[in-house]
Amino acid sequence: MYTTSTQEPSGTSDDARRDAREALEQETNASTESVLARPVDKTVDGRGAVHHPGAGWRRIASVPIALYLIMSAAVLTAAVTGTLPPSMLSGFAVTILLGGLFIWLGNRVPVIRDFGLPTILCTFAPATLAFFGLVPEQIITVASTFIDEQGFLDFFVMAIIAGSILGMPRALLVKAGPRFAVPVLGTITVTFLVIGAVSMVFGNGFIEGILLVAAPIMAGGLGLGALPMSEMYAARTGQDASAFMGDLMSAVVLANVFCIIFAGLLNGLGKNRPTLFAGFSGNGDLIRVKGNRRDLSMPKKDDHSTYITLGKGLLFAAVIFVVGELMGAYLTFLHPYAWAIIIMVTLKLTGWLPKDLEESATDWGDLINAVLVPALLVGVSLTYIKIDEVLVSLADPAFIILTFLCVLVAGLSSGIIGWLVKFNFVEVAIVPGLVMADTGGSGDVSVLSASERMHLMPFAAITNRIGGTLVLFLTSLMVPMLAL
């Protein structure tokens, strides 16, 4: 038995333990801060996302080409040998690899890439390859399971909706919303009425013309347009979403091409006939009334996020999805997406949601939009799009005319209505007019680039968020009238 010759006072021992505990907590917090809250840059080499133009030759899906080929070979081997599991991880692997490849190929073609070739390839190339039997059946199964049964489509759409609504500054909505809402609301109303009426002339029905042509085009992008709308229509009619997806996606992609052409024509008119009438062209200035530009500007956003922020954004989008589904189950007169929109708009306008959670939802939506758009398009292509049905639509003169008219009416109505409330005709015809009818994101870039008005990108963001959300909500109200 051993004894000590001295005895440490109990107070000293307690102080030492407390100091040790505090030191451990500080070390743990520092470790957590460095690992979980480290800034995550939103751009790489000056690019906002892998699917933006200028991704370069040396990387596909953001990885070196040699490594990309090895990864693709591994997935292809698993698919051919029947060992590719229909899991969520397999879904990410298949869709991201294929999406990265088609975006890379589309960005390699000069000029045509500016008319949406990368998006077109992601949307229709996988379905075309599958139509000719060039895609292993297990890859199609994995993609279909990923998009449909495992809910990647809901995952994507809720992130975009949350980011679009909560990413708008409340002060901007209150101050600038009424002025900018005039051409936005007017354009949606006029375009819906005209396309519905022309659709009746072609014998297709008023509501069908709006829901199958005008609505997906005017939603300002695929995330708030063709993708959620196909789910709404399928739920209403009892059909599969694939029955609508091909036509809706065809309308959106074709309209994007028309938007870019019209943007170039408006730019040329603005240069050659700037004084065609008072307020015809502002040479890049949107508003004729001086001193109001600040009311219609987006504040500068931080150029990085954190892992913690993105995690909170994911949680918020997921919970809002669940709440929307819960309300839709009992209040069936609106689609769950519509209930989710109402919830988020209410939270935004009332200011009930903590600022950090708003920013988290916005950053999460930005991440999904920046990284997973090509993956989603590829998955939707393999799951829903039937090329033979798409060809039938594109061969239909009525479909082409309605799509063309939708873009034309959107641009003209926005220009005229905006001009009446002191906007310049050319600029407001482009934003919100043509911007509402393009594919959003890369479509906005193409339209503003063709019109040489890239500085109007903040207004394009406002248009897509306010206009796209409104179109989706109005669509949910009209779905019960769909007679298909």
VENGI-V457145 format. One record per residue. RES is the residue in one letter. OMEGA is omega in radians with two decimals (* if undefined). Layout:
RES & OMEGA
RES & OMEGA
//
This chain:
M & -3.09
Y & 3.11
T & 3.11
T & -3.09
S & 3.12
T & 3.13
Q & -3.11
E & 3.10
P & -3.08
S & 3.14
G & 3.14
T & 3.14
S & 3.12
D & 3.11
D & -3.12
A & 3.13
R & 3.13
R & 3.11
D & 3.14
A & 3.14
R & 3.12
E & 3.12
A & 3.13
L & 3.12
E & 3.12
Q & 3.13
E & 3.13
T & 3.13
N & 3.12
A & 3.12
S & 3.12
T & -3.14
E & -3.09
S & -3.06
V & -3.01
L & -3.05
A & 3.12
R & -3.13
P & 3.07
V & -3.11
D & 3.14
K & 3.11
T & 3.07
V & -3.10
D & 3.10
G & -3.12
R & 3.14
G & -3.09
A & -3.11
V & -3.08
H & 3.08
H & 3.11
P & 3.10
G & -3.10
A & 3.07
G & -3.09
W & -2.89
R & -3.11
R & 3.01
I & -3.06
A & 3.06
S & 3.09
V & 3.11
P & -3.04
I & -3.13
A & 3.13
L & 3.11
Y & -3.14
L & 3.12
I & -3.14
M & 3.14
S & 3.13
A & 3.13
A & -3.14
V & 3.14
L & 3.11
T & 3.12
A & -3.14
A & -3.10
V & -3.12
T & 3.11
G & -3.11
T & 3.13
L & -3.06
P & 3.12
P & -3.09
S & 3.12
M & -3.14
L & 3.07
S & 3.11
G & 3.08
F & -3.11
A & -3.09
V & -3.02
T & 3.14
I & 3.12
L & 3.13
L & 3.12
G & 3.11
G & -3.13
L & -3.09
F & 3.05
I & 3.14
W & 3.13
L & -3.12
G & 3.14
N & -3.13
R & -3.08
V & -3.12
P & 3.07
V & -3.08
I & 3.12
R & 3.14
D & 3.10
F & 3.02
G & -3.12
L & 3.12
P & 3.12
T & 3.14
I & 3.14
L & 3.14
C & -3.05
T & -2.98
F & -3.11
A & 3.13
P & 3.13
A & 3.11
T & 3.10
L & 3.11
A & 3.14
F & 3.13
F & 3.07
G & -3.09
L & 3.10
V & 3.10
P & -3.07
E & -3.09
Q & 3.07
I & 3.10
I & 3.12
T & 3.14
V & -3.13
A & -3.13
S & 3.11
T & -3.12
F & -3.08
I & -2.99
D & -3.02
E & -3.12
Q & 2.94
G & 3.13
F & 3.12
L & 3.07
D & 3.11
F & -3.10
F & -3.04
V & -3.12
M & 3.09
A & -3.13
I & -3.14
I & -3.13
A & -3.14
G & -3.10
S & -3.08
I & -3.06
L & 3.11
G & 3.11
M & 3.09
P & -3.10
R & -3.14
A & 3.13
L & 3.12
L & -3.09
V & -3.05
K & -3.03
A & -3.05
G & -3.09
P & -3.12
R & -3.07
F & -3.14
A & -3.11
V & 3.10
P & 3.13
V & -3.13
L & 3.14
G & -3.14
T & 3.13
I & -3.09
T & -3.10
V & -3.11
T & 3.11
F & -3.09
L & -3.11
V & -3.11
I & 3.07
G & -3.13
A & 3.13
V & 3.09
S & 3.08
M & 3.11
V & 3.12
F & 3.11
G & -3.10
N & 3.13
G & -3.11
F & -3.11
I & 3.13
E & 3.12
G & 3.14
I & -3.01
L & -3.05
L & -3.13
V & -3.01
A & -3.05
A & 3.14
P & 3.13
I & -3.03
M & -3.13
A & 3.06
G & 3.11
G & -3.10
L & -3.06
G & 3.11
L & -3.07
G & -3.00
A & -3.02
L & 3.13
P & -3.11
M & 3.11
S & 3.10
E & 3.11
M & -3.09
Y & 3.12
A & 3.13
A & -3.11
R & -3.02
T & -3.09
G & 3.10
Q & 3.06
D & 3.14
A & -3.14
S & 3.13
A & -3.11
F & -2.96
M & -3.10
G & -3.14
D & -3.11
L & 3.14
M & 3.12
S & 3.13
A & -3.10
V & -3.10
V & 3.12
L & 3.11
A & 3.13
N & 3.11
V & 3.11
F & 3.13
C & -3.12
I & 3.12
I & 3.14
F & 3.11
A & 3.09
G & 3.12
L & 3.11
L & 3.10
N & 3.12
G & 3.10
L & 3.14
G & 3.14
K & -3.03
N & -3.13
R & -3.04
P & -3.12
T & 3.13
L & 2.95
F & -3.08
A & -3.14
G & -3.13
F & 3.13
S & 3.09
G & -3.10
N & 3.11
G & 3.11
D & -3.08
L & -2.97
I & 3.09
R & -3.14
V & -3.10
K & 3.03
G & -3.09
N & -3.07
R & -3.11
R & 3.14
D & -3.10
L & 3.13
S & 3.10
M & 3.11
P & 3.14
K & -3.12
K & 3.04
D & -3.09
D & 3.06
H & 3.08
S & 3.07
T & 3.11
Y & 3.12
I & 3.14
T & 3.14
L & 3.11
G & 3.11
K & 3.10
G & 3.09
L & 3.14
L & -3.10
F & 3.14
A & -3.13
A & -3.12
V & 3.12
I & 3.07
F & -3.14
V & -3.14
V & 3.10
G & 3.10
E & 3.12
L & 3.14
M & 3.13
G & 3.14
A & -3.10
Y & 3.12
L & -2.93
T & -3.12
F & 3.04
L & 3.09
H & 3.11
P & 3.09
Y & 3.14
A & 3.09
W & 3.10
A & 3.12
I & -3.14
I & -3.14
I & -3.07
M & 3.07
V & 3.11
T & 3.12
L & -3.10
K & -3.04
L & -3.14
T & -3.13
G & -3.12
W & -3.05
L & 3.09
P & -3.08
K & -3.10
D & 3.12
L & 3.03
E & -3.14
E & 3.13
S & 3.12
A & 3.12
T & 3.14
D & 3.11
W & 3.09
G & 3.10
D & 3.14
L & -3.12
I & -3.14
N & -3.08
A & -2.96
V & -2.91
L & 3.09
V & 3.12
P & 3.13
A & -3.13
L & -3.12
L & 3.11
V & 3.14
G & 3.12
V & 3.13
S & -3.11
L & -3.05
T & -2.93
Y & -2.96
I & 3.06
K & -3.02
I & 3.13
D & 3.11
E & 3.09
V & 3.14
L & 3.08
V & 3.12
S & -3.10
L & 3.10
A & -3.12
D & -3.13
P & -3.13
A & 3.12
F & 3.14
I & -3.11
I & 3.14
L & 3.12
T & 3.12
F & -3.13
L & -3.14
C & 3.13
V & -3.12
L & -3.12
V & 3.12
A & -3.14
G & -3.09
L & -3.11
S & 3.10
S & 3.13
G & -3.10
I & -3.13
I & 3.12
G & 3.12
W & -3.13
L & 3.12
V & 2.94
K & 2.93
F & 3.03
N & -2.98
F & -3.07
V & -3.08
E & -3.09
V & 3.02
A & 3.11
I & 3.13
V & 0.33
P & -2.98
G & -3.08
L & -3.13
V & 3.10
M & -3.04
A & 3.12
D & -3.06
T & -3.10
G & 3.10
G & 3.14
S & 3.08
G & 3.08
D & 3.13
V & -3.11
S & -3.12
V & -3.12
L & 3.08
S & 3.14
A & -3.14
S & -3.13
E & -3.14
R & -3.12
M & -3.13
H & 3.10
L & -3.12
M & 3.08
P & 3.12
F & 3.05
A & 3.10
A & 3.09
I & -3.12
T & -3.10
N & -3.07
R & -3.14
I & -3.07
G & -3.11
G & 3.12
T & 3.13
L & 3.13
V & 3.14
L & 3.13
F & 3.11
L & 3.11
T & 3.13
S & 3.11
L & -3.08
M & -3.10
V & 3.13
P & 3.14
M & -3.14
L & -3.00
A & -3.10
L & *
//
